[in-house]
Amino acid sequence: MPFYERGPIRIYYEEIGSGFPLLIIPGGGLNSSISSLQTAVPFNPMEKYKDDFRCIAADLRHAAGGRSSGPLEI
C-alpha cells in the first residue's frame, strides 16, 4: 500500500494507468475515501479513465474508513 508521509501526516493513495496525471479527489465529506469511488458514485473514475490517464486518488485525512492520518491543522 503506497503512502505519502511528511512529519505526522500519512496519506494513503492509489494510482492506476499511464499518461498525463489526473488527480481524482473523492467527494462526500466524511466519505472522502478511495473506497467511496467504487460504491457511492455513478461510476468509478479510476476504472473509467485508466486507459487514457495516470489516475491518482487519495483518502482525505478526515474520511471515515480512510487509511490516511495526521492533524488537520497547518
Number of C-alpha atoms within 10 A of each C-alpha: 6 10 14 11 13 9 6 8 14 17 18 20 18 14 17 16 17 14 12 10 14 19 14 15 16 21 16 13 11 13 19 22 27 26 15 18 22 14 10 14 12 8 11 15 17 23 13 11 15 17 13 13 17 17 23 18 20 24 25 24 21 18 20 14 15 20 19 21 17 14 10 9 4 3
